[in-house]
Amino acid sequence: MRRVFDDQNRSAKFRLKRGLTQSQNRSAPRVAVDDVTVLINQGEIVGLLGPNGAGKTTTVRMCGTLLAPTAGTVLVDGIDAVQNPRAARRLTGVVMGGNKGFYTKASARRNLLFFADVAGVPSRERRTRVAEVLDIVQLTDRADDKVREFSTGMWQRLHIARALLNRPKLLLLDEPTNGLDPQIAAETRALIRSLADGGVGILLTSHYLAEVEQLADKIQVIAHGREIASGSCADIAAASGVAWVTTFTTGLNPEVTSSLTETLGDLAGPLEVSEQAGRYQVRVPWRLLRTDRAANEAVLQHARLIEQWCAAHGSPTPLDLVTRPATLEESYLALVNGTAD
């Protein structure tokens, strides 16, 4: 995938300060996003994570001027998007996805020519710009096909093409790979990475934690509309209290395996045990906040307690006994579910 917009010297910065207050009715207002601050720099991907209803889509909609915050400011490269939304939109692309938003009986090219007008692309540049974005999302060979013939993955790429018509400094992606098959999702991730490498700042929401771990330069986790952690994957792990995990498979039944909780005591969080083909897969999250070398040595010592426990129950050390850093998904789930409390 080639670099995108890398011929332009862009220094995009985006800030969202204090979020939207939504009211289900006048007597019972509900705060959807409360006091959230996001900063995205040129070429940076920020992953915004949270459970359903946490306020992720509301945040994206405010960033894209689709909703106005009731307090605070939204700044896109120094432009106040609340006071001057039209100017902010010229610098922003929004991808909400789904099988809506295009004229299905028209071709991809004709759709994009229409939306280029809407985006304010000069008439003399429309066809060149449409050809450019079709090339970026690899739809040039399907440009004259009717959109109703497109697959879900092609729809998603067409949404991204539409968002790129104005050569945005900020791109807002709300679950861009939702519903895509693995190959198309991988191609979409490569496209997102290419856009960032070309200098576009990106805010990405996704329920696919491995995707965020792969793409994001910085991660922010929100719950009930408020930020609960931010930073690198290691920072999220530290905030969750689960920075290390040991996994192994045993033939010992769950009744016996439950005794491991007593052996490990406060060193470990709740064990997870699942059955597969008559054997039991065990996952042990360690309560260590650090990810440095000293923590690594400490957790390996803790893992030896599992070997001792196996020997005490007449079982050899599992061949697949592995201690590793927690994945983003494991840290995230511990954080939002409170398993590290």
C-alpha positions in Angstrom: 0.0 0.0 0.0 1.5 3.3 -1.0 1.8 6.3 1.3 -1.1 8.7 1.2 -0.9 12.5 1.1 2.8 12.3 2.0 3.6 15.2 -0.3 1.9 17.6 2.2 3.5 19.1 5.3 0.6 18.5 7.8 0.7 19.1 11.5 -2.8 18.1 12.5 -3.8 18.3 16.2 -7.2 17.4 17.4 -8.6 18.0 20.9 -11.9 17.2 22.5 -12.5 18.7 25.9 -15.5 17.9 27.9 -18.2 15.8 26.2 -21.8 15.9 25.2 -24.7 15.7 27.7 -27.6 13.8 26.3 -31.1 13.8 27.8 -33.4 10.9 27.4 -36.1 13.3 28.8 -36.0 16.6 30.6 -36.5 15.1 34.0 -33.7 12.4 33.7 -30.7 13.8 31.8 -28.0 11.2 30.9 -24.4 12.1 30.4 -23.0 10.3 27.4 -19.4 11.6 27.5 -18.1 13.5 30.4 -14.8 15.4 30.6 -12.9 13.4 28.0 -9.7 14.9 26.4 -8.2 13.4 23.3 -5.1 14.6 21.4 -4.1 13.3 18.0 -1.0 14.4 16.2 0.1 14.1 12.6 0.4 10.5 11.5 -0.8 9.2 14.9 -3.5 6.5 15.5 -5.4 6.8 18.7 -7.5 3.8 19.7 -10.6 4.6 21.6 -11.9 1.6 23.6 -14.9 1.0 25.9 -17.9 -1.3 26.5 -21.1 -0.8 24.5 -22.7 2.4 25.7 -19.4 3.9 27.0 -19.6 6.9 24.7 -17.2 5.9 21.9 -19.6 6.6 19.0 -20.9 9.8 20.7 -17.3 11.0 20.9 -16.7 10.2 17.2 -19.9 12.1 16.2 -18.8 15.1 18.2 -15.4 15.0 16.7 -17.0 15.0 13.2 -19.4 17.9 14.0 -22.4 15.5 13.8 -23.2 16.3 17.4 -22.4 19.5 19.3 -21.0 19.1 22.8 -23.0 20.9 25.5 -19.7 22.0 27.2 -16.1 22.3 26.3 -14.3 22.6 22.9 -13.5 20.6 19.9 -10.4 21.8 18.1 -9.2 20.5 14.7 -5.8 22.0 13.8 -6.6 25.1 15.8 -10.2 25.5 14.4 -13.0 25.5 16.9 -15.4 22.9 15.4 -18.2 24.0 17.7 -18.1 27.7 16.6 -17.1 27.0 13.0 -18.2 23.5 12.1 -18.0 24.1 8.3 -14.3 25.0 8.4 -13.6 22.0 10.7 -15.3 19.6 8.3 -12.9 20.7 5.5 -10.1 19.1 7.6 -12.0 16.1 8.8 -13.1 12.8 7.3 -15.7 10.6 9.1 -16.3 6.8 8.5 -19.3 5.4 10.3 -19.5 2.4 8.0 -22.5 0.2 7.2 -24.5 -0.4 4.1 -26.0 3.0 3.9 -25.0 6.4 2.8 -24.6 5.9 -1.0 -27.0 5.8 -4.0 -27.1 2.1 -4.7 -28.2 2.4 -8.3 -25.3 4.7 -9.2 -21.7 3.6 -9.7 -18.9 4.2 -7.1 -17.4 6.9 -9.3 -20.7 8.8 -9.7 -21.4 8.6 -6.0 -17.9 10.0 -5.2 -18.3 12.7 -7.8 -21.5 13.8 -6.0 -19.9 13.7 -2.5 -16.9 15.6 -3.8 -19.3 18.4 -4.6 -20.8 18.1 -1.1 -17.2 18.2 0.4 -16.5 21.4 -1.6 -13.8 19.9 -3.9 -13.3 22.4 -6.8 -15.0 21.4 -10.0 -11.8 21.2 -11.9 -10.3 18.8 -9.4 -13.3 16.5 -8.8 -12.4 13.8 -11.3 -8.8 13.7 -10.4 -9.6 13.6 -6.7 -12.1 10.8 -7.2 -9.6 8.8 -9.2 -7.1 9.3 -6.4 -9.3 8.0 -3.6 -10.5 5.1 -5.6 -6.8 4.1 -6.1 -6.1 4.5 -2.4 -8.9 2.1 -1.4 -8.1 -0.2 -4.4 -11.5 0.2 -6.1 -10.3 1.6 -9.4 -11.3 -1.6 -11.3 -14.8 -1.4 -9.8 -15.3 2.3 -10.2 -18.1 2.1 -12.8 -20.0 -0.8 -11.1 -23.2 0.0 -9.3 -22.8 0.2 -5.5 -25.6 -2.3 -4.9 -23.3 -4.9 -6.4 -20.6 -4.3 -3.8 -19.7 -6.6 -1.0 -19.6 -5.5 2.6 -15.8 -5.0 2.4 -16.2 -2.9 -0.7 -18.8 -0.7 0.9 -16.4 -0.1 3.8 -13.6 0.9 1.5 -16.0 3.2 -0.4 -16.9 4.9 2.9 -13.2 5.5 3.5 -12.8 6.8 -0.1 -15.6 9.3 0.6 -14.0 10.4 3.8 -10.7 11.1 2.0 -12.1 13.3 -0.8 -11.2 16.5 1.1 -7.7 15.2 1.9 -8.4 15.4 5.7 -5.9 16.0 8.4 -8.1 14.1 10.8 -9.8 10.8 10.0 -12.5 9.4 12.4 -13.1 5.6 12.0 -15.9 4.0 14.0 -15.4 0.2 13.9 -14.0 0.2 10.3 -13.6 -3.6 10.1 -16.9 -4.6 11.8 -18.5 -7.5 9.8 -15.6 -7.9 7.4 -14.0 -11.3 6.6 -10.4 -11.8 7.9 -8.7 -11.0 4.5 -10.7 -7.8 3.9 -10.2 -6.7 7.5 -6.4 -7.2 7.1 -6.5 -5.1 3.9 -8.5 -2.4 5.7 -5.9 -2.4 8.5 -3.1 -2.0 6.0 -5.0 0.9 4.4 -5.4 2.6 7.9 -1.7 2.2 8.6 -0.8 3.6 5.2 -3.1 6.7 5.8 -1.3 7.3 9.1 2.1 6.8 7.5 1.0 9.5 5.0 0.5 12.0 7.8 -3.2 11.7 8.6 -4.2 11.7 12.3 -6.7 8.9 13.0 -9.2 8.3 15.8 -10.1 4.6 15.7 -12.9 2.8 17.7 -13.1 -1.0 17.5 -14.2 -4.0 19.5 -11.4 -6.0 18.0 -8.7 -5.5 20.6 -6.0 -7.3 18.6 -6.6 -4.8 15.8 -6.2 -1.8 18.1 -3.1 -3.4 19.7 -1.6 -3.8 16.1 -2.5 -0.3 14.9 -2.7 2.2 17.7 0.1 4.4 18.8 -1.9 5.4 21.9 -4.9 3.9 23.5 -7.7 5.5 25.6 -10.2 3.5 27.5 -13.5 5.0 28.5 -16.4 3.7 30.6 -19.7 5.4 31.5 -18.4 8.4 29.5 -15.3 9.0 31.4 -11.6 8.0 30.8 -10.3 5.3 33.0 -6.9 4.7 31.4 -4.7 5.9 28.6 -1.3 5.4 27.1 0.6 2.4 25.5 -0.4 -1.2 25.8 2.0 -1.5 28.8 0.3 1.5 30.4 -3.1 -0.1 30.0 -1.7 -3.3 31.5 -0.3 -1.4 34.5 -3.6 0.3 35.0 -5.5 -3.0 34.9 -3.2 -4.7 37.3 -2.7 -7.6 34.9 0.6 -7.2 33.2 1.5 -10.9 32.9 -0.4 -14.1 32.2 0.5 -17.8 32.5 -1.4 -20.4 30.5 -1.2 -24.2 30.5 -3.2 -27.3 29.8 -3.8 -30.0 32.4 -5.7 -33.3 32.8 -6.6 -32.4 36.4 -10.3 -31.7 36.7 -11.7 -28.3 37.7 -12.3 -29.4 41.3 -8.6 -30.0 41.7 -7.7 -27.0 39.6 -9.7 -24.8 41.9 -7.2 -25.6 44.6 -4.5 -23.7 42.6 -6.3 -20.5 43.7 -5.3 -21.2 47.3 -1.7 -22.0 46.3 -1.3 -18.7 44.5 -3.2 -16.6 47.0 -3.1 -12.8 46.3 -0.4 -13.2 43.7 -2.9 -14.0 41.0 -6.3 -12.8 39.9 -9.3 -15.1 39.2 -8.3 -18.2 37.3 -10.1 -19.0 34.0 -10.6 -22.7 33.3 -12.1 -24.1 30.0 -12.5 -27.6 28.8 -11.3 -28.8 25.4 -11.2 -32.4 24.3 -11.3 -33.8 27.8 -8.5 -31.6 29.1 -8.6 -28.2 30.8 -7.0 -25.0 29.7 -6.0 -22.7 32.6 -5.3 -19.0 32.4 -3.6 -17.3 35.4 -3.5 -13.5 35.4 -0.8 -12.2 37.7 -1.3 -9.1 39.9 1.8 -7.2 38.8 1.8 -3.6 37.8 5.2 -3.4 36.2 6.5 -4.8 32.9 10.2 -4.3 33.5 12.9 -7.0 33.9 12.5 -7.2 37.6 8.8 -7.9 37.2 9.6 -10.5 34.6 11.9 -12.3 37.0 9.3 -12.1 39.8 6.5 -13.5 37.7 8.6 -16.4 36.5 9.3 -17.3 40.2 5.5 -17.1 40.7 5.0 -19.5 37.8 7.2 -22.1 39.5 4.4 -22.3 42.1 2.3 -23.9 39.4 5.0 -26.5 38.7 5.1 -27.3 42.4 1.3 -27.5 42.5 1.3 -29.9 39.6 3.9 -32.1 41.2 1.9 -32.1 44.5 -1.1 -33.6 42.6 0.9 -36.2 40.7 0.9 -34.4 37.4 4.0 -33.5 35.4 4.8 -29.9 34.5 2.6 -29.1 31.5 4.6 -28.9 28.2 2.7 -25.8 27.1 3.2 -23.9 30.4 3.9 -20.3 29.1 4.3 -17.0 31.0 4.0 -13.9 28.8 3.0 -10.3 28.9 -0.8 -9.8 28.9 -2.4 -8.9 25.6 -4.3 -5.7 25.3 -7.6 -7.7 25.3 -6.7 -9.4 28.6 -5.6 -6.1 30.2 -8.7 -4.3 28.9 -11.1 -6.9 30.2 -9.5 -6.8 33.6 -9.8 -3.1 33.6 -13.4 -2.8 32.6 -14.6 -5.8 34.5 -12.7 -5.0 37.7 -11.0 -8.4 37.8 -7.9 -6.8 39.1 -9.6 -5.4 42.1 
